[in-house]
């Protein structure tokens, strides 16, 4: 029987990373709950055993239920009836299976009936679900909204909403509006306090809302009359059972067709304020978005896995000129590159998850007691890494999902263009990944400071100091040399941009991607030092990294302030 | 009632020993598939009847405790493992005897089992247990349609259709694979019950496990030996098993010329004649 966890040794590798000991200690607060809940772990080994068992359950549900349903879900899609969303029948079946398996509230505290699992496990679960059906990952993965409530909502709100999510309530984050996409500061949906009803009332329209008809919605709304920017926005939580919200329509999309993308109309819909007024976008949505970006990273890696497997399988089955096409170097080379990118993106995904986890746990602990000086320092350290790595993983993984889906069709040849093979669905599903939750261009904006302010270079230096196997030494040396060259590129950009401010934006993507390639190579080299099987991935990725950086370097170092004029030319062209 | 069986669905070349018996070491031990359908019906019954419980009874070696735990991970409350060397070599008659003796002691309103196990394919144990206990039985069950005060309405899946019957309880149901699929293991239940053990496992377990089993009574899987049930030992194991395996042969189907017959009286009559002549019939 297939199992999406057991058939992928890479996942087990990442689940058993040495930092897990620290993560579990923090998450379990020294196993304080071991005798309070009948499902709490007794010690580290017990916790790890539980994670593994539950990952197996998810792997099983993915292979037995979600993946077989994916094609039907893509065809049938959700629909709107009487202002409500009806999921595709396969989606409803998936929902039933994940609820029976008790997979809701995966990371939430036990006092809210959650499993209290580390974020890394949730990310891994998302990856598996996305491999089975990217559109279902959208719906299931949105339980992550509860984490934002867990961080900022009142105890009373947490008890109500988090417990409900643990019992299977679905979520939505209602941010985008017709005139507020990437620029969320322009949100206009109004929230007004009603003295009479003693509640906030929502009025307005939200658009492109994934799973908009979910049970619990986090709504970004304008609470401050007369304001027009981010400082007038607050976050509210809306309970669907209270009424006042209608689904006007759902979008007909290119991909992830099983996930309902809704236009919502709020008419005096009662909602509760979360946290402080005016902090909606500035603080809470930023946190929500960071979590969501990691989620898209997971969704992307899952899709990469699916695309690679489809391509590999077909390359073994298809014969031309009297032999399996995988025997042709041109095909094998593509597959080798695909695997290196897949595993590279995955390495970055779990590295980021660990950073985010440690930072988040210290944040939670700081709400319970004051942190020791050393802990505060560590929290700051991981916060910086989490902020830097999150846009990086979103950028790389989502772009790789697209390129792997593209390559998967290429390996299928003409058949891949037909609806008969899964790769065409993967290709369509991938296309949104580098757009939503912040386009690749916006991830570059979020990550460029990490390049220029030293976060990434410092981390690369730390990677360089780790122990590597003899086989990996040359790769580490190669990365050291590349790092120096990228530093020169950054210096050049900094100098020129003093007089031409747009120069940095012009080259930002090249700089961010160059640094990202080095980081991914270092991570793969570490893996290969521990498990020899990863050696070829590390070697291949190092070559891809160098090829990219050499190209970027040629562009950047030969570029002058005049190049900024190149981007202004298109302004007048239409 | 459930059985742990070798996974005969994924048979490799090592599946049979030279002597023609099943090579258990080469095949993973699994929960008999139709017993999982039976478990699903039992769990649905539990959900419908507040306050009811589901326990697994299995006979087998100690490692068969695995399927009891598996059932607990999916919603069963606990289980009984009937395990003793004296049960070794049981055919269906001896098995159903031992099981029915245990069941008399345990007590149950509804006894549900899979139709048959994939290692023996006899489909005899369920019905024999019913006979030995003097209980009504519903075979080929696929759904419990209605639960009444002292009876169940059950739909049976037969070769050419379905039949809905009402049956007084206590009763024995044997369940077809057309019944609903088993639900997945539940994360919280896995974490709660993963320490569940039979006494002989406890002795070899870690200190933490021993403490937990000591403190939490729901982690104790009951282990029963022949001495724990009221029975006539002569009817157990080999001595209680009239079935004797004389020889095991590998049957290789060889495709011969195919003959196409229509449903006409003529063709049927000629087939009858041919079958009688070849002593296939009669």
Interface residues (C-beta under 8 A of the other chain):
Chain A: X38 X39 X40 X41 X42 X43 X46 X49 X50 X53 X54 X57 X60 X61 X64 X65 X97 X100 X101 X102 X103 X115
Chain B: X183 X184 X185 X186 X187 X188 X189 X190 X191 X192 X194 X208 X212 X216
